[in-house]
């Protein structure tokens, strides 16, 4: 059985709080990165859909001109 002094207990608690803060900062940093990646993906998807729509319209126009 271990006997800790109040100072040792407080130091342990502070160390755990510091570790928790570091982990929370890492979680927030990763969340921000994920949000940025999701935004970029959404923008790329919208741009890709616009390009596909232009290509489809062009094909339809070509087919109508042939008729």
PyMOL commands that set and color helices and strands:
alter all, ss='L'
color gray80, all
select helices_A, chain A and resi 6-66
alter helices_A, ss='H'
color red, helices_A
deselect
rebuild
show_as cartoon
